[in-house]
């Protein structure tokens, strides 16, 4: 499975709680707040001034290690 920028944060975290730690370590400290749960990765990255492609690379790297 490939993580994409249109995935909703709440859905991503429901798949694997470890995604929350990656998001927080990347600079998204509020992944548990209600508004963040309904945001896409792209929306949240924009709000936090993050490069969504860098964020996707980190998330997909983790996902790839799980699937290996």
N, CA, C and O of each residue as an XYZ file, in Angstrom:
272
protein
N       0.841     -1.181      0.000
C       0.000      0.000      0.000
C       0.886      1.244      0.000
O       1.855      1.326      0.755
N       0.551      2.192     -0.838
C       1.297      3.438     -0.904
C       0.492      4.547     -0.233
O      -0.699      4.710     -0.497
N       1.148      5.296      0.628
C       0.521      6.429      1.303
C       0.504      7.597      0.330
O       1.525      7.913     -0.280
N      -0.659      8.245      0.179
C      -0.783      9.374     -0.742
C      -1.218     10.632     -0.004
O      -1.727     10.570      1.115
N      -1.010     11.763     -0.643
C      -1.297     13.050     -0.001
C      -2.781     13.286      0.222
O      -3.142     14.170      0.999
N      -3.650     12.530     -0.427
C      -5.084     12.718     -0.226
C      -5.660     11.811      0.866
O      -6.870     11.805      1.094
N      -4.800     11.052      1.536
C      -5.264     10.209      2.649
C      -5.574     11.074      3.859
O      -4.865     12.039      4.147
N      -6.634     10.720      4.559
C      -7.056     11.445      5.756
C      -6.236     10.938      6.945
O      -6.041      9.735      7.115
N      -5.766     11.872      7.755
C      -4.896     11.520      8.884
C      -5.555     10.501      9.813
O      -4.910      9.541     10.234
N      -6.818     10.698     10.132
C      -7.512      9.756     11.012
C      -7.537      8.349     10.447
O      -7.376      7.375     11.183
N      -7.740      8.241      9.135
C      -7.755      6.925      8.481
C      -6.365      6.294      8.501
O      -6.220      5.092      8.722
N      -5.358      7.111      8.270
C      -3.982      6.617      8.266
C      -3.601      6.071      9.643
O      -3.024      4.989      9.751
N      -3.923      6.818     10.680
C      -3.599      6.388     12.042
C      -4.398      5.148     12.430
O      -3.915      4.306     13.187
N      -5.622      5.036     11.912
C      -6.423      3.835     12.187
C      -5.772      2.592     11.593
O      -5.932      1.493     12.124
N      -5.040      2.759     10.493
C      -4.333      1.630      9.881
C      -3.155      1.170     10.728
O      -2.882     -0.025     10.842
N      -2.454      2.152     11.326
C      -1.269      1.844     12.125
C      -0.962      3.043     13.017
O      -0.690      4.138     12.526
N      -1.005      2.830     14.318
C      -0.754      3.897     15.286
C       0.647      4.500     15.142
O       0.867      5.647     15.530
N       1.584      3.746     14.592
C       2.951      4.246     14.444
C       3.050      5.406     13.461
O       4.015      6.169     13.506
N       2.065      5.553     12.571
C       2.064      6.693     11.668
C       1.959      8.003     12.454
O       2.517      9.018     12.035
N       1.255      7.994     13.581
C       1.125      9.199     14.407
C       2.491      9.658     14.895
O       2.776     10.855     14.894
N       3.327      8.735     15.307
C       4.665      9.085     15.784
C       5.503      9.702     14.668
O       6.263     10.641     14.905
N       5.367      9.177     13.458
C       6.111      9.716     12.322
C       5.634     11.134     12.022
O       6.446     12.028     11.783
N       4.330     11.337     12.034
C       3.781     12.671     11.784
C       4.246     13.663     12.837
O       4.637     14.784     12.513
N       4.205     13.251     14.097
C       4.628     14.147     15.179
C       6.114     14.453     15.093
O       6.516     15.599     15.290
N       6.927     13.466     14.806
C       8.371     13.682     14.682
C       8.700     14.574     13.489
O       9.758     15.202     13.444
N       7.792     14.624     12.532
C       7.995     15.455     11.346
C       7.544     16.897     11.561
O       7.797     17.760     10.720
N       6.876     17.159     12.684
C       6.455     18.526     12.988
C       4.968     18.731     13.139
O       4.522     19.862     13.328
N       4.189     17.671     13.060
C       2.740     17.771     13.266
C       2.423     17.334     14.681
O       2.189     16.151     14.931
N       2.412     18.267     15.598
C       2.202     17.933     17.000
C       0.768     17.653     17.387
O       0.512     17.160     18.485
N      -0.172     17.955     16.510
C      -1.584     17.867     16.906
C      -2.349     16.794     16.142
O      -3.520     16.996     15.820
N      -1.726     15.671     15.846
C      -2.389     14.648     15.041
C      -3.594     14.027     15.738
O      -4.424     13.394     15.086
N      -3.700     14.198     17.039
C      -4.830     13.625     17.763
C      -6.006     14.564     17.907
O      -7.069     14.142     18.364
N      -5.854     15.831     17.530
C      -6.961     16.778     17.707
C      -8.053     16.503     16.684
O      -7.775     15.987     15.601
N      -9.291     16.845     17.019
C     -10.414     16.529     16.134
C     -10.274     17.078     14.715
O     -10.622     16.385     13.759
N      -9.780     18.290     14.556
C      -9.683     18.839     13.201
C      -8.639     18.096     12.380
O      -8.821     17.910     11.177
N      -7.561     17.674     13.002
C      -6.515     16.944     12.280
C      -7.021     15.589     11.808
O      -6.595     15.103     10.761
N      -7.903     14.986     12.547
C      -8.410     13.662     12.185
C      -9.132     13.657     10.843
O      -9.189     12.624     10.176
N      -9.691     14.813     10.435
C     -10.412     14.892      9.179
C      -9.633     15.538      8.055
O     -10.144     15.657      6.941
N      -8.404     15.958      8.323
C      -7.580     16.601      7.301
C      -6.829     15.569      6.479
O      -6.488     14.490      6.963
N      -6.582     15.922      5.234
C      -5.715     15.070      4.418
C      -4.267     15.393      4.786
O      -3.984     16.418      5.406
N      -3.378     14.522      4.404
C      -1.958     14.775      4.642
C      -1.524     16.061      3.954
O      -0.736     16.826      4.508
N      -2.025     16.300      2.768
C      -1.664     17.509      2.032
C      -2.141     18.764      2.765
O      -1.392     19.735      2.876
N      -3.368     18.753      3.261
C      -3.903     19.900      3.993
C      -3.099     20.160      5.263
O      -2.736     21.300      5.555
N      -2.827     19.109      6.006
C      -2.084     19.257      7.257
C      -0.660     19.731      7.000
O      -0.143     20.565      7.744
N      -0.029     19.216      5.968
C       1.328     19.649      5.630
C       1.331     21.138      5.285
O       2.228     21.871      5.702
N       0.345     21.580      4.536
C       0.249     22.987      4.175
C       0.099     23.867      5.417
O       0.796     24.872      5.558
N      -0.803     23.488      6.310
C      -1.054     24.256      7.535
C       0.209     24.359      8.390
O       0.452     25.384      9.027
N       1.004     23.299      8.401
C       2.212     23.266      9.228
C       3.470     23.721      8.478
O       4.575     23.659      9.019
N       3.300     24.174      7.244
C       4.438     24.667      6.473
C       5.440     23.581      6.130
O       6.646     23.824      6.074
N       4.928     22.384      5.903
C       5.791     21.243      5.613
C       5.735     20.889      4.132
O       4.752     21.185      3.452
N       6.778     20.264      3.644
C       6.797     19.748      2.283
C       6.096     18.390      2.292
O       6.578     17.438      2.905
N       4.967     18.312      1.615
C       4.182     17.079      1.646
C       4.935     15.914      1.011
O       4.753     14.768      1.423
N       5.768     16.184      0.024
C       6.521     15.098     -0.614
C       7.542     14.492      0.354
O       7.738     13.276      0.360
N       8.193     15.327      1.171
C       9.125     14.818      2.183
C       8.384     13.967      3.212
O       8.865     12.912      3.626
N       7.214     14.439      3.613
C       6.407     13.711      4.582
C       5.975     12.358      4.010
O       6.054     11.336      4.693
N       5.527     12.357      2.777
C       5.117     11.101      2.136
C       6.286     10.127      2.032
O       6.105      8.920      2.191
N       7.468     10.640      1.769
C       8.648      9.774      1.686
C       8.888      9.078      3.013
O       9.184      7.883      3.036
N       8.766      9.805      4.124
C       8.968      9.190      5.451
C       7.906      8.136      5.742
O       8.212      7.045      6.222
N       6.651      8.478      5.445
C       5.553      7.548      5.720
C       5.660      6.296      4.855
O       5.457      5.183      5.341
N       5.976      6.476      3.591
C       6.086      5.324      2.689
C       7.320      4.484      2.978
O       7.308      3.273      2.756
N       8.380      5.106      3.468
C       9.559      4.334      3.868
C       9.206      3.405      5.021
O       9.585      2.234      5.024
N       8.473      3.940      6.008
C       8.030      3.110      7.129
C       7.111      1.989      6.621
O       7.265      0.831      7.010
N       6.170      2.337      5.762
C       5.232      1.347      5.232
C       5.964      0.237      4.499
O       5.612     -0.935      4.632
N       6.978      0.599      3.728
C       7.748     -0.401      2.989
C       8.472     -1.366      3.922
O       8.571     -2.557      3.627
N       8.980     -0.859      5.046
C       9.672     -1.747      5.999
C       8.695     -2.713      6.647
O       9.066     -3.840      6.975
N       7.448     -2.287      6.835
C       6.429     -3.172      7.400
C       6.090     -4.307      6.445
O       5.860     -5.444      6.856
N       6.066     -3.971      5.164
C       5.645     -4.948      4.160
C       6.771     -5.868      3.721
O       6.530     -6.870      3.048
N       7.989     -5.537      4.095
C       9.149     -6.345      3.655
C       9.250     -7.641      4.421
O      10.161     -8.432      4.178
